[in-house]
Amino acid sequence: MNPDDPRAQRTRARLRAAVLDLAAEHEFGSITMSAVARRAEVNRATVYLHYPDLDALVTDAMDDTIGHVARAAALCPLDSPRDHAPEPLVTLFGHVAAHATLFERMLDAQGSARFTARLRERLTTELTGRFTRGARPAGHADVPVEVHAAYLAGALTGVVAHWVSGGRRTPPEEIALAFWRLFRA
């Protein structure tokens, strides 16, 4: 199968849309490849032609969302005051709120380990790039850049998981500010 073939691209798009629709309706652990095939109106074998398992499919389907979150995290100006969350961080939590059901289902105990790892990896990569280009918080020169980035990526992933699993009673602006205060501590 040629992944550049327009037919393959259309099929993959249908599969991604189908799994996201199902994830919005059902717990991730209850979704099957057969259900995805039915929703996408393709043969079950076609699903396996494109994706080895449900985890790979949902991670691919959420890749744009993961990228959006990672880029927003890397855009935060480090000189913002402790009591004012930077706009990219507020945007990040707003984006998570707009996709909260999917984030909750992907990050909970029955969710997708591959999604969680991919989110953390993309955040680490974006932050490492930013830190390498010189935009790194002061006072951490004795810590390797990659370790610093991985630490922050893990913290942000943990806060997002906690927030979406807790019913999101805290508005995005407030959770962004809480994270920023921890970051600036």
trRosetta pair geometry for C-beta under 8 A, 3 or more apart (Angstrom, degrees):
i j d omega theta_ij theta_ji phi_ij phi_ji
1 5 7.2 -106 -177 24 71 131
1 8 5.7 130 175 -104 106 136
1 49 6.0 107 -40 169 155 109
1 50 7.6 -100 123 -83 163 65
2 5 4.3 99 82 -29 100 103
2 8 6.3 -168 83 -1 58 148
3 8 5.6 -129 -132 122 34 143
3 9 7.4 86 172 -68 59 76
3 12 7.8 36 -149 -36 85 149
4 8 7.5 46 51 59 20 125
4 9 7.4 5 -160 -47 24 113
5 8 4.3 82 68 6 96 106
5 9 6.9 -169 89 -8 49 85
6 9 5.4 -55 -145 38 35 114
6 10 6.3 37 156 -21 68 103
7 10 5.8 -53 -149 35 31 110
7 11 6.4 31 152 -19 64 106
8 11 5.7 -54 -147 37 32 112
8 12 6.3 32 155 -18 66 106
8 50 7.3 162 -163 -100 88 107
9 12 5.8 -53 -145 37 30 110
9 13 6.4 33 153 -21 63 105
10 13 5.6 -53 -149 35 31 114
10 14 6.5 32 152 -19 65 104
11 14 5.7 -54 -151 35 33 111
11 15 6.4 32 151 -18 66 106
11 40 7.7 74 -164 165 65 130
11 42 6.4 82 -148 -93 100 154
11 46 6.5 -110 -167 169 135 119
11 50 6.4 -161 117 -61 111 146
12 15 5.6 -53 -146 37 33 112
12 16 6.3 35 154 -20 66 104
12 50 5.4 -176 -93 -159 85 141
12 60 7.6 -74 -174 138 109 141
13 16 5.8 -52 -146 36 30 111
13 17 6.3 29 155 -17 64 107
14 17 5.8 -55 -146 39 30 110
14 18 6.1 33 154 -23 64 108
14 40 4.3 110 140 -154 100 101
14 41 7.3 -78 176 47 138 82
14 42 6.8 119 104 -27 134 122
15 18 5.6 -53 -145 35 30 113
15 19 6.4 24 159 -15 65 105
15 36 6.3 46 -152 165 79 115
15 40 5.0 1 -87 -97 52 160
15 42 7.2 -45 -73 29 92 142
15 47 6.1 145 -124 -121 127 79
15 50 6.0 170 10 85 166 149
15 51 6.9 -179 150 -5 148 127
15 57 6.1 -95 150 -149 113 118
15 61 7.7 -124 116 -74 73 112
16 19 6.2 -57 -147 37 28 104
16 20 6.4 24 157 -15 64 109
16 57 7.1 -160 -93 -178 58 80
16 60 6.3 -103 -98 109 110 94
16 61 3.8 165 -152 -107 85 89
17 20 5.9 -60 -149 40 29 109
17 21 6.3 32 154 -21 65 107
17 40 7.3 125 67 -103 87 89
17 61 7.7 -172 -46 -137 25 116
18 21 5.8 -55 -149 35 29 112
18 22 6.3 25 155 -15 64 108
18 36 5.0 113 118 -158 122 69
18 37 8.0 114 140 -51 162 12
18 39 3.8 139 -152 103 106 113
18 40 3.8 -80 -38 -57 151 88
19 22 5.6 -54 -145 40 34 111
19 23 6.1 35 155 -21 67 107
19 31 6.9 94 -143 166 78 149
19 36 5.2 3 -75 -118 83 118
19 39 7.9 153 -56 74 38 141
19 54 7.2 163 -131 -154 129 81
19 57 5.2 154 -53 134 163 114
19 58 5.3 -135 150 -86 136 74
19 61 5.2 -152 75 -32 117 162
20 23 5.6 -52 -141 38 31 111
20 24 6.4 35 155 -22 63 104
20 58 7.8 139 -72 -133 62 76
20 61 5.1 -161 -51 164 99 134
20 62 7.6 146 -94 -68 104 74
20 102 6.7 -12 -147 -106 84 134
21 24 5.9 -58 -155 32 29 111
21 25 6.6 12 153 -8 63 113
21 39 6.2 -175 74 -178 126 141
22 25 5.8 -69 -150 44 33 105
22 26 5.7 -30 174 34 75 110
22 31 4.9 107 136 -120 129 123
22 35 5.9 112 -124 129 148 118
22 36 6.4 -94 -1 -87 153 70
22 39 5.9 -128 -53 -33 110 165
23 26 7.0 -74 -114 61 23 69
23 28 5.9 19 -127 -91 95 79
23 31 6.5 -38 -76 -46 67 155
23 58 6.5 106 -64 -128 144 121
23 101 7.7 146 132 125 80 94
23 102 5.6 63 121 -119 123 82
23 105 5.4 172 -175 94 94 149
23 106 7.4 24 -169 -57 140 88
24 101 5.5 76 -134 103 67 135
24 102 6.4 -33 -79 -65 76 88
26 30 4.9 -106 166 78 119 116
26 31 5.7 142 89 -64 124 86
27 30 4.9 78 67 7 88 106
27 31 7.7 -152 94 -20 48 84
27 105 6.2 -171 -142 -135 48 107
27 110 5.9 13 170 102 115 142
28 31 5.9 -52 -158 16 40 114
28 54 7.9 147 -179 142 88 128
28 58 7.1 34 -139 -106 115 171
28 105 4.7 140 -34 164 101 101
28 106 6.5 114 -67 -87 149 46
28 108 7.7 164 21 54 119 99
28 110 5.9 162 63 121 94 88
28 111 5.1 81 36 -122 154 52
28 112 6.2 -116 -177 -38 155 85
29 110 3.9 -64 -32 178 126 117
29 111 7.9 -78 -42 -66 84 26
31 35 5.7 -122 -157 69 66 136
31 36 6.8 65 171 -50 105 94
31 54 6.3 146 102 -151 103 142
32 35 4.7 103 56 2 78 98
32 36 7.2 -138 100 -2 47 84
32 54 7.5 -102 -147 -72 24 137
33 36 5.5 -50 -150 36 38 115
33 37 6.3 43 150 -23 67 103
33 44 6.1 90 125 -154 99 93
33 47 5.1 162 -174 113 101 149
33 48 6.9 46 -179 -58 149 86
33 53 7.6 -97 -68 -148 123 43
33 54 6.0 -129 -66 -66 80 92
33 57 7.9 139 -110 -6 85 153
34 37 5.6 -52 -149 34 32 113
34 38 6.5 34 152 -18 65 103
34 44 5.4 -18 -104 -103 65 125
35 38 5.7 -50 -148 35 33 112
35 39 6.3 31 154 -17 66 107
36 39 5.8 -57 -146 39 30 109
36 40 6.0 15 159 -6 67 113
36 47 5.7 105 96 -120 116 143
36 54 7.3 176 -26 -113 143 91
36 57 6.8 23 -146 143 165 163
37 40 6.1 -64 -140 48 26 101
37 42 5.4 -101 -152 77 74 73
37 43 6.3 -36 -164 138 126 16
37 44 4.3 -83 -45 -87 169 57
37 46 6.8 126 -127 56 103 94
37 47 4.9 -96 -75 -32 95 127
38 41 7.3 19 179 -76 31 43
40 47 7.4 132 46 -83 142 99
42 46 4.2 -94 158 74 119 144
42 47 6.6 141 93 -50 118 77
43 46 4.6 105 62 -8 80 103
43 47 7.8 -139 99 -7 51 78
44 47 5.7 -44 -162 22 43 114
44 48 7.0 33 148 -8 68 103
45 48 5.8 -59 -155 42 39 108
45 49 6.4 52 145 -32 67 100
46 49 5.3 -44 -151 23 37 120
46 50 6.9 19 157 -6 63 106
47 50 6.4 -75 -163 43 30 99
47 51 6.2 -44 169 47 71 98
47 57 7.4 -16 -171 -85 98 146
48 51 6.9 -83 -118 70 29 57
48 52 7.1 47 -151 -123 72 31
50 57 7.7 74 107 -100 101 97
51 54 7.6 83 131 -87 131 21
51 56 4.7 176 -162 93 96 110
51 57 4.1 52 -174 -68 171 90
51 60 7.0 -131 -101 15 120 139
52 56 5.4 72 46 8 81 153
53 56 5.3 100 57 8 70 100
53 57 7.2 -133 103 -3 39 92
54 57 5.5 -58 -148 38 36 113
54 58 6.1 26 160 -14 71 107
54 112 7.9 -129 119 -102 87 109
55 58 6.3 -58 -142 40 26 102
55 59 6.1 25 159 -18 62 112
55 112 5.1 151 -131 -145 80 100
55 113 6.9 -17 -138 49 137 74
55 114 4.2 107 166 15 111 132
55 115 7.3 -131 -159 -23 77 82
56 59 5.9 -59 -145 39 26 111
56 60 6.3 26 156 -17 63 108
56 114 6.6 -51 -75 133 46 170
57 60 5.9 -59 -151 37 27 108
57 61 6.2 26 152 -20 65 109
58 61 5.3 -52 -143 38 35 115
58 62 6.1 22 159 -9 67 110
58 106 6.8 -174 148 -108 127 108
58 112 5.3 -146 88 -74 132 156
58 114 7.8 124 71 74 92 111
58 115 6.1 -49 114 -62 104 123
59 62 6.1 -63 -143 46 28 101
59 63 6.8 59 149 -62 60 84
59 66 8.0 13 -165 -28 70 148
59 112 6.3 -167 -61 155 87 143
59 114 4.7 -75 -57 121 142 110
59 115 4.9 -152 -95 -81 81 67
59 118 5.2 125 -157 -9 115 155
60 63 5.5 -20 -156 -24 36 119
62 65 4.9 -59 -168 47 71 116
62 66 5.6 78 132 -29 88 99
62 102 6.8 173 -103 158 117 128
62 106 6.6 47 -69 -93 168 162
62 115 5.9 35 58 -132 149 113
62 118 7.9 126 88 87 108 137
63 66 5.5 -52 -143 36 33 113
63 67 6.2 35 156 -20 65 105
63 118 7.5 -74 -104 159 73 143
64 67 5.6 -54 -149 37 31 113
64 68 6.4 36 152 -23 64 103
65 68 5.6 -49 -148 31 32 114
65 69 6.6 31 154 -16 64 104
65 95 7.2 169 -153 160 81 112
65 99 5.7 -44 -140 41 141 178
65 102 7.4 22 118 103 177 140
66 69 5.9 -58 -152 37 31 109
66 70 6.3 27 153 -17 66 110
66 115 7.6 -150 -74 -161 127 75
66 118 5.8 -30 -141 125 164 104
66 119 5.2 -126 -132 -97 105 69
66 122 5.2 115 153 25 105 160
67 70 5.7 -57 -143 39 31 110
67 71 6.1 28 160 -17 67 107
67 122 6.4 -110 -91 -166 50 147
68 71 6.1 -57 -146 37 26 107
68 72 6.4 26 156 -19 62 109
68 95 5.5 -153 127 -169 125 158
69 72 5.9 -57 -149 36 28 111
69 73 6.5 30 154 -21 63 106
69 92 5.5 86 -142 -150 66 94
69 95 6.2 -157 -80 93 76 133
69 96 6.7 67 -104 -64 120 93
69 119 6.9 -6 81 -147 141 98
69 122 7.6 88 77 100 92 126
69 123 7.2 -45 119 -77 97 99
69 160 7.8 29 -158 -98 143 158
70 73 5.8 -54 -151 33 31 112
70 74 6.5 23 155 -14 64 109
70 119 7.6 -165 -60 -158 100 56
70 122 4.0 -95 -70 137 152 103
70 123 5.0 -135 -115 -80 87 51
70 125 7.2 13 -171 63 140 91
70 126 4.3 155 166 -15 97 144
71 74 5.8 -61 -149 40 32 108
71 75 6.4 32 154 -25 66 110
71 126 6.2 -142 -84 -129 39 146
72 75 5.8 -60 -150 31 31 113
72 76 7.7 54 152 -46 59 84
72 88 4.6 177 -168 179 71 89
72 89 7.0 143 150 -86 100 29
72 91 5.2 -144 -138 92 130 104
72 92 3.8 171 113 -74 137 92
72 95 6.8 -179 -20 11 159 140
73 76 6.4 -31 -171 -12 38 112
73 88 7.3 -174 -71 136 13 113
73 89 7.2 63 -111 -100 54 72
73 92 5.9 75 -60 -100 70 153
73 123 5.6 9 62 -136 160 93
73 126 6.2 106 75 96 100 136
73 127 6.6 -49 124 -64 112 99
73 152 7.9 152 173 137 125 113
73 153 7.9 97 138 -103 161 70
73 156 6.1 35 -119 -151 139 171
74 126 3.8 -114 -50 157 134 108
74 127 5.8 -144 -96 -75 87 51
74 129 6.9 10 -143 67 143 102
74 130 4.7 -178 -159 -42 96 136
75 86 7.8 -168 111 136 76 132
75 88 3.9 180 87 -107 107 163
76 80 7.2 -79 179 7 87 131
76 86 4.3 133 -147 65 81 149
76 88 5.0 -134 -73 69 61 117
76 89 5.2 44 -98 -46 121 100
76 180 7.9 -164 -159 -109 139 100
77 80 5.3 109 84 -36 93 93
77 86 5.3 168 38 -121 76 136
77 88 7.9 127 -7 15 68 116
78 135 6.3 167 -7 179 126 85
78 136 7.5 74 -74 148 166 10
78 137 5.4 -159 -157 -84 132 71
80 84 5.5 -124 176 90 101 92
80 85 7.2 41 137 -175 148 15
80 86 4.4 -149 -30 -68 159 89
80 180 7.1 -54 97 -162 126 134
81 84 4.8 57 63 25 94 104
82 180 7.1 163 -156 132 47 95
82 181 5.7 72 180 -117 90 68
82 184 4.3 -163 -109 107 87 151
82 185 7.9 95 -135 -68 124 50
83 177 7.5 20 -162 -158 43 112
83 181 7.5 40 -89 -89 47 102
84 177 7.6 -50 -137 -117 15 99
84 180 7.8 -81 92 125 31 156
85 89 5.0 -113 176 83 102 124
85 90 5.4 120 111 -55 120 92
85 173 6.8 175 47 -165 138 62
85 176 4.1 103 179 127 160 100
85 177 4.3 -108 -36 -81 117 59
85 179 7.5 65 -120 61 120 85
85 180 4.3 -172 -109 -14 77 149
86 89 4.9 90 65 6 81 105
86 90 7.3 -151 98 -4 42 87
86 180 6.8 158 6 -111 76 134
87 90 5.5 -55 -147 38 37 112
87 91 6.1 41 153 -22 69 105
88 91 5.3 -52 -145 37 34 116
88 92 6.3 45 151 -28 65 100
89 92 5.4 -42 -148 27 34 118
89 93 6.7 26 156 -9 63 101
89 176 4.5 136 129 -160 97 108
89 179 6.7 -157 -174 81 129 120
89 180 5.9 121 108 -67 168 108
90 93 6.1 -58 -151 42 31 103
90 94 6.2 36 148 -22 65 109
90 172 6.3 98 -164 132 66 101
90 173 5.4 15 -133 -109 111 67
90 176 4.5 -167 -88 67 56 176
91 94 5.4 -55 -146 38 31 116
91 95 6.3 35 154 -22 65 103
92 95 5.8 -56 -154 32 28 111
92 96 6.6 26 150 -15 63 104
92 176 7.1 132 60 -108 94 111
93 96 5.4 -47 -145 37 39 114
93 97 6.3 45 152 -23 66 102
93 160 7.8 -153 -109 -105 75 86
93 163 7.6 -51 -141 130 106 167
93 172 3.8 159 119 -159 105 91
93 173 7.5 -175 82 -55 133 25
93 175 5.4 167 -144 81 150 108
93 176 4.6 -133 6 -61 140 98
93 179 7.9 173 -62 12 128 137
94 97 5.5 -50 -148 34 32 114
94 98 6.5 34 152 -21 64 103
94 172 4.6 110 -72 150 59 168
95 98 5.7 -51 -150 32 32 112
95 99 6.7 -3 158 12 64 107
96 99 6.3 -79 -149 57 30 87
96 100 6.4 69 146 -87 66 68
96 103 5.4 23 -159 -42 86 167
96 160 5.6 -127 -132 -143 155 108
96 163 7.4 64 124 90 140 129
96 164 6.6 -112 164 -65 110 116
96 172 7.3 153 58 -117 93 110
97 100 5.3 0 -149 -54 36 112
97 168 6.4 128 -121 -156 89 144
97 172 4.8 -88 -26 -65 139 119
99 102 4.7 -43 172 45 91 116
99 103 5.7 97 111 -25 88 98
100 103 5.7 -58 -142 41 32 108
100 104 5.9 34 160 -22 68 107
100 164 5.2 -176 -158 -131 81 101
100 168 5.7 -35 -142 -45 149 153
101 104 5.7 -53 -146 36 28 112
101 105 6.3 20 158 -12 63 109
102 105 6.0 -60 -145 42 29 105
102 106 6.0 21 159 -15 66 113
103 106 5.9 -61 -140 42 28 106
103 107 5.8 5 168 -3 67 119
103 160 6.4 -91 179 161 135 108
103 161 7.8 -139 159 -96 96 50
103 164 4.6 -140 104 -94 109 168
104 107 6.4 -71 -137 47 20 96
104 108 6.1 26 166 -36 63 110
104 164 4.1 -146 -75 147 80 110
104 165 5.7 143 -138 -79 91 58
105 108 6.3 -43 -134 17 25 111
105 110 7.9 -48 -161 85 67 92
105 111 5.7 143 148 -104 45 100
106 111 4.5 101 179 -166 21 126
106 112 4.9 -33 -151 31 79 104
106 115 4.3 -75 -175 108 118 158
106 116 7.0 172 145 -54 87 75
107 111 5.4 25 20 45 11 171
107 115 7.4 -106 -67 105 60 116
107 116 5.9 114 -117 -91 68 102
107 157 7.7 -173 -128 -180 125 84
107 160 6.9 -158 -87 111 168 94
107 161 4.1 -146 160 -113 135 93
107 164 6.4 95 50 64 133 130
107 165 7.1 -116 96 -46 107 107
108 111 4.7 121 50 -28 60 110
108 161 7.6 158 -74 -159 45 97
108 165 5.9 130 -92 -100 94 117
111 115 6.6 -82 153 53 108 127
111 116 6.9 101 104 -41 120 110
112 115 3.6 69 92 5 119 111
112 116 6.6 169 96 -11 66 81
113 116 5.7 -54 -149 38 35 112
113 117 6.2 33 153 -17 67 107
114 117 5.8 -54 -145 40 30 110
114 118 6.1 32 155 -22 65 108
115 118 5.7 -57 -145 37 28 111
115 119 6.3 31 155 -21 64 105
116 119 5.9 -52 -149 33 29 112
116 120 6.5 24 155 -13 63 108
116 157 6.7 99 -162 -175 80 132
116 161 7.7 29 -122 -79 111 130
117 120 5.8 -59 -148 41 31 109
117 121 6.0 32 154 -21 67 110
118 121 5.6 -54 -142 38 30 112
118 122 6.2 28 159 -18 65 106
119 122 6.1 -57 -146 37 26 106
119 123 6.4 24 156 -16 62 109
119 157 5.6 128 113 -112 116 113
119 160 8.0 -114 162 69 147 150
120 123 5.8 -57 -148 39 29 111
120 124 6.2 31 154 -20 64 108
120 150 7.7 46 169 -148 100 71
120 153 5.0 108 -159 143 66 113
120 154 6.1 37 -139 -84 118 60
120 157 4.9 -29 -82 -47 88 156
121 124 5.6 -56 -147 37 29 112
121 125 6.2 30 155 -20 65 106
121 153 7.8 110 -53 167 11 154
122 125 5.6 -52 -145 36 32 112
122 126 6.3 29 157 -16 65 106
123 126 6.0 -56 -146 38 29 108
123 127 6.1 20 159 -11 65 112
123 149 7.7 174 129 171 71 87
123 152 7.4 -138 151 106 113 83
123 153 3.5 146 103 -129 114 100
123 156 6.0 -163 -158 67 155 132
123 157 6.7 -153 17 -49 155 99
124 127 6.0 -62 -143 43 26 105
124 128 6.0 30 158 -23 65 110
124 146 7.2 44 179 -160 108 71
124 149 4.8 104 -154 131 63 104
124 150 4.8 24 -120 -90 123 62
124 153 4.2 -68 -61 -17 72 162
125 128 5.8 -53 -142 35 26 112
125 129 6.5 28 157 -19 61 106
125 149 7.8 128 -35 154 12 142
126 129 5.9 -56 -154 34 29 112
126 130 6.5 25 152 -16 63 108
127 130 5.6 -54 -147 38 34 112
127 131 6.0 32 156 -17 68 108
127 148 7.7 -135 140 111 120 81
127 149 3.7 161 99 -139 109 97
127 152 5.7 178 -146 74 167 127
127 153 6.1 -147 15 -55 138 97
128 131 5.8 -57 -143 40 28 108
128 132 6.0 31 156 -22 64 109
128 145 5.8 99 -142 138 75 103
128 146 5.4 21 -113 -102 124 63
128 149 4.1 -79 -61 -16 72 172
129 132 5.8 -57 -145 35 26 112
129 133 6.5 20 157 -14 62 108
130 133 5.9 -62 -152 38 29 107
130 135 4.9 -62 172 72 88 111
130 136 7.4 141 119 -71 80 67
131 134 7.9 141 180 7 31 7
131 135 6.6 -96 -92 76 33 60
131 136 4.0 64 -140 -85 83 108
131 145 4.6 167 113 -152 128 104
131 148 6.4 141 -122 86 165 126
131 149 5.9 -132 6 -63 139 106
132 145 5.8 83 -70 175 75 162
136 140 6.4 -114 156 65 112 116
136 145 7.0 -92 -98 -121 146 92
136 148 7.1 53 -153 114 117 155
137 140 5.8 62 82 1 88 124
137 183 7.8 -164 -66 164 152 89
140 143 4.8 -49 -177 37 87 114
140 148 5.4 88 161 -110 140 140
143 147 5.5 -119 173 84 93 116
143 148 4.9 110 114 -62 120 100
144 147 4.4 84 66 7 92 107
144 148 6.9 -162 91 -8 46 86
145 148 5.8 -59 -151 37 30 112
145 149 6.2 26 155 -16 67 108
146 149 5.7 -54 -145 39 31 110
146 150 6.1 32 156 -20 66 108
147 150 5.7 -53 -143 38 30 111
147 151 6.3 37 154 -24 63 105
148 151 5.7 -53 -151 31 28 115
148 152 6.7 20 155 -11 63 106
149 152 6.0 -59 -150 40 31 106
149 153 6.1 32 153 -21 66 110
150 153 5.6 -54 -142 38 31 113
150 154 6.2 32 158 -19 65 106
151 154 6.0 -58 -151 36 25 109
151 155 6.4 23 153 -17 62 108
152 155 5.5 -54 -146 37 33 112
152 156 6.2 31 157 -17 67 106
152 183 7.1 54 -131 -122 108 102
153 156 5.9 -55 -145 38 28 108
153 157 6.2 29 156 -18 64 108
154 157 5.7 -54 -144 38 29 111
154 158 6.2 31 155 -19 63 108
155 158 5.7 -58 -150 37 29 112
155 159 6.4 27 155 -18 65 106
155 179 7.8 139 136 -149 103 97
155 182 7.2 -159 173 124 135 132
155 183 7.9 152 109 -84 144 81
156 159 5.8 -52 -145 36 32 109
156 160 6.3 33 155 -18 65 105
156 179 6.8 64 -112 -158 74 138
157 160 5.8 -55 -148 37 30 111
157 161 6.3 30 154 -18 64 108
158 161 5.7 -54 -145 38 30 111
158 162 6.2 29 157 -18 65 107
159 162 5.7 -54 -145 38 30 111
159 163 6.1 30 156 -21 65 110
159 175 7.1 151 163 177 110 105
159 178 7.8 176 -153 100 131 105
159 179 5.2 102 158 -95 171 113
159 182 8.0 -179 -78 44 140 152
160 163 5.8 -58 -145 38 27 111
160 164 6.3 15 163 -10 66 109
161 164 6.4 -60 -141 41 25 100
161 165 6.1 13 163 -10 62 116
162 165 6.2 -69 -145 43 23 103
162 166 6.0 16 160 -20 63 119
163 166 6.0 -67 -145 36 24 108
163 168 6.1 58 161 -98 82 70
163 170 6.7 -86 -138 58 100 113
163 175 5.2 57 -115 -142 142 154
164 168 6.2 9 -116 -60 43 103
166 169 6.9 -81 129 13 94 91
166 170 7.8 23 96 9 125 101
170 174 4.8 -119 -179 88 95 120
170 175 4.8 111 114 -56 122 95
170 178 7.5 -13 172 -5 152 140
171 174 4.9 88 60 9 79 103
171 175 7.2 -159 90 -3 38 87
172 175 6.0 -60 -143 41 31 103
172 176 6.0 35 158 -22 67 109
173 176 5.7 -55 -149 36 27 114
173 177 6.5 28 153 -19 62 106
174 177 5.6 -52 -147 35 33 112
174 178 6.4 36 152 -20 65 103
175 178 5.5 -47 -145 35 37 114
175 179 6.4 37 154 -17 65 102
176 179 5.9 -55 -150 38 30 108
176 180 6.2 31 151 -21 64 109
177 180 5.5 -53 -144 37 32 114
177 181 6.4 35 156 -22 65 103
178 181 5.9 -53 -150 32 29 111
178 182 6.8 28 151 -15 61 104
179 182 5.7 -58 -155 38 35 111
179 183 6.1 37 149 -22 69 108
180 183 5.4 -53 -145 37 33 115
180 184 6.0 21 159 -11 68 111
181 184 6.0 -59 -139 44 28 103
181 185 6.6 52 152 -50 61 92
182 185 5.6 -33 -154 -4 32 120
